[in-house]
Amino acid sequence: ALGASADAPEPEAVPFASLEDAHPAVLASLSRLGFETATYVQSQAAPVFREGRDVVIAAETGSGKTLSYLVPIFSNLLRNGHGPQTRVARGTGALILVPNASLVTQVKSVCDSLVDANGDPLLKTVGLTPDASLPDSDPSRCGALDCRLPSMLITSK
């Protein structure tokens, strides 16, 4: 588990651009959001994700836990052909499980904030809560709506 003690000294800031494997589109989006440096939690989690190991992060609210896992997930999905420019159906590439519907909404909001220079989301994400359902993916019924399956599903238990 990764965590930071309240008594620990503030670690040195690490630029997001120095995180290996971060996709250029994700870095550009973070920059547009005003995020140039990774938090301690983000910089500690990045190499563990890169190694493909499981990660448990225990840290205070506002420490950067959500971006700690979204940056590598988004980067991996974009590198493997997911994204708005994809013409081939790729299916869903990631499932994020969170403990409750409120966190589904919060994580979905962070996902939706990761956009390209035109303001379009980098990935199609869907948050499933008890009062929401998966969007219709039958092209004959969705008209001008985006009928692609989402690259990422976010749901609670």
Backbone hydrogen bonds, N-H to C=O, Kabsch-Sander energy under -0.5 kcal/mol:
donor,donor_aa,acceptor,acceptor_aa,energy
2,L,56,V,-3.2
4,A,58,A,-0.5
8,A,5,S,-1.1
14,V,38,A,-0.9
16,F,36,E,-2.4
18,S,15,P,-1.6
19,L,16,F,-2.1
20,E,18,S,-0.6
22,A,19,L,-1.5
26,V,23,H,-0.5
27,L,23,H,-2.4
28,A,24,P,-2.5
29,S,25,A,-2.0
30,L,26,V,-2.7
31,S,27,L,-2.2
32,R,28,A,-2.2
33,L,29,S,-1.6
34,G,31,S,-1.4
35,F,30,L,-2.9
36,E,34,G,-0.8
38,A,14,V,-3.7
43,S,39,T,-2.7
44,Q,40,Y,-2.1
45,A,41,V,-2.2
46,A,42,Q,-1.9
48,V,44,Q,-0.6
49,F,45,A,-2.4
50,R,46,A,-2.5
51,E,47,P,-1.5
52,G,49,F,-2.0
53,R,48,V,-1.8
58,A,2,L,-3.3
58,A,56,V,-0.5
59,A,57,I,-0.6
63,S,60,E,-1.6
68,S,64,G,-1.5
69,Y,65,K,-1.1
69,Y,66,T,-0.9
70,L,66,T,-2.4
71,V,67,L,-2.1
73,I,69,Y,-1.8
74,F,70,L,-3.2
75,S,71,V,-2.4
76,N,72,P,-2.5
77,L,73,I,-2.6
78,L,74,F,-2.8
79,R,75,S,-2.3
80,N,76,N,-1.3
81,G,78,L,-1.4
82,H,77,L,-2.6
86,T,83,G,-1.6
93,G,151,S,-1.9
94,A,151,S,-1.2
96,I,153,L,-2.9
97,L,95,L,-0.6
98,V,96,I,-0.5
98,V,155,T,-2.5
104,V,100,N,-1.4
105,T,101,A,-2.0
106,Q,102,S,-2.0
107,V,103,L,-2.9
108,K,104,V,-2.5
109,S,105,T,-2.0
110,V,106,Q,-1.8
111,C,107,V,-2.6
112,D,108,K,-2.6
113,S,109,S,-1.0
113,S,110,V,-0.6
114,L,110,V,-0.6
114,L,111,C,-1.3
115,V,113,S,-1.2
116,D,120,D,-2.9
119,G,116,D,-1.9
122,L,114,L,-2.6
125,T,123,L,-0.6
126,V,152,M,-2.2
128,L,126,V,-0.6
128,L,154,I,-3.4
129,T,127,G,-0.6
132,A,129,T,-2.3
141,R,138,D,-2.1
142,C,138,D,-0.9
143,G,139,P,-0.6
145,L,142,C,-2.5
147,C,145,L,-0.7
151,S,124,K,-2.2
152,M,124,K,-1.5
153,L,94,A,-2.3
154,I,126,V,-2.6
155,T,96,I,-2.6
156,S,128,L,-0.7
157,K,98,V,-0.8
